[in-house]
Amino acid sequence: MNTFLKELEQIAADLRQQANAFAADSRQDDADLTKIRANIYEICATIGNVVCKAHPEERQEEVWLKKLEELPRNWRIALEAAQAHGNAQRAAVEELKLESLEDVLARFHARKEG
């Protein structure tokens, strides 16, 4: 689990570096969206690190996955509200959060299967 969390932290760091490059190229929208993706990876890694400290090794993955299941609830509510109010920019941000979380989970499950 710790190795996977380190990978998430590295992905977040790479995304932050990419966001800085976008900002330097005056591509602020791309920079902002990339920062959001980085934040999601960092959140997932942080939750995992807390779980690893608080739970025995045999329960860490189960508890981490359960915590991640709770994350998107508010994002989905915010997405629905943005869509209802025709706020395409806010909807795109919420969709990006959900997609980033799905990517984290897909990476985790692919690693477990591989």
C-alpha positions in Angstrom: 0.0 0.0 0.0 2.8 2.4 0.9 4.4 2.0 -2.5 1.2 2.8 -4.2 0.7 5.9 -2.1 4.2 7.0 -3.0 3.2 6.6 -6.7 0.2 8.8 -6.1 2.3 11.4 -4.5 4.7 11.3 -7.5 1.9 11.7 -9.9 0.6 14.7 -8.0 4.1 16.2 -8.0 4.4 15.6 -11.8 1.0 17.2 -12.3 2.0 20.3 -10.3 5.1 20.6 -12.4 2.9 20.4 -15.6 0.5 23.0 -14.1 3.5 25.3 -13.6 4.6 24.8 -17.2 1.1 25.6 -18.4 1.0 28.8 -16.3 4.4 29.8 -17.6 3.0 29.4 -21.2 0.0 31.6 -20.2 -2.3 28.7 -20.3 -4.0 29.4 -17.0 -7.1 27.4 -17.6 -5.0 24.3 -18.3 -2.9 25.0 -15.3 -5.9 25.3 -13.0 -7.5 22.1 -14.2 -4.1 20.3 -13.8 -3.9 21.6 -10.3 -7.3 20.1 -9.5 -6.2 16.7 -10.8 -3.0 17.0 -8.6 -5.2 17.9 -5.6 -7.3 14.7 -6.0 -4.2 12.5 -6.2 -2.8 14.3 -3.1 -6.1 13.8 -1.2 -6.1 10.1 -2.0 -2.5 9.7 -0.9 -3.1 11.7 2.3 -6.1 9.6 3.2 -4.1 6.5 2.5 -1.2 7.7 4.7 -3.6 8.4 7.6 -5.3 5.0 7.1 -1.9 3.3 7.1 -1.0 4.9 10.5 -4.4 4.2 12.1 -5.1 0.6 10.9 -3.4 -2.7 10.8 -1.8 -3.7 7.5 -4.4 -6.3 6.7 -7.3 -3.7 6.9 -5.6 -0.7 5.2 -6.7 -1.3 1.7 -10.3 -2.1 2.7 -10.5 1.1 4.9 -8.8 3.3 2.3 -11.3 2.1 -0.4 -14.2 2.7 1.9 -13.0 6.3 2.6 -12.6 6.9 -1.1 -16.1 5.8 -1.8 -17.3 8.6 0.5 -15.3 11.3 -1.4 -17.4 11.8 -4.6 -20.8 12.2 -2.8 -20.5 16.0 -2.6 -18.8 16.3 -6.0 -21.8 14.6 -7.6 -24.2 16.9 -5.8 -22.1 19.9 -6.9 -22.1 18.5 -10.5 -25.8 18.2 -10.6 -26.3 21.7 -9.2 -23.9 23.1 -11.7 -25.6 21.3 -14.6 -29.1 22.5 -13.3 -27.9 26.1 -13.3 -26.1 25.9 -16.6 -22.7 26.5 -15.1 -20.5 24.6 -17.6 -17.2 25.7 -16.0 -18.2 24.4 -12.5 -19.6 21.2 -14.0 -16.3 20.6 -15.8 -14.4 21.0 -12.5 -16.7 18.5 -10.7 -16.4 16.1 -13.6 -12.6 16.4 -13.5 -12.6 15.5 -9.8 -14.7 12.4 -10.4 -12.6 11.3 -13.4 -9.4 11.8 -11.4 -10.7 9.7 -8.5 -11.8 7.0 -11.0 -8.3 7.1 -12.4 -6.8 6.6 -8.9 -9.1 3.6 -8.3 -8.4 2.1 -11.7 -4.6 2.4 -11.1 -5.1 0.7 -7.7 -7.2 -2.2 -9.1 -4.8 -2.6 -12.1 -1.9 -2.9 -9.7 -3.7 -5.4 -7.6 -4.5 -7.6 -10.6 -1.1 -7.2 -12.1 
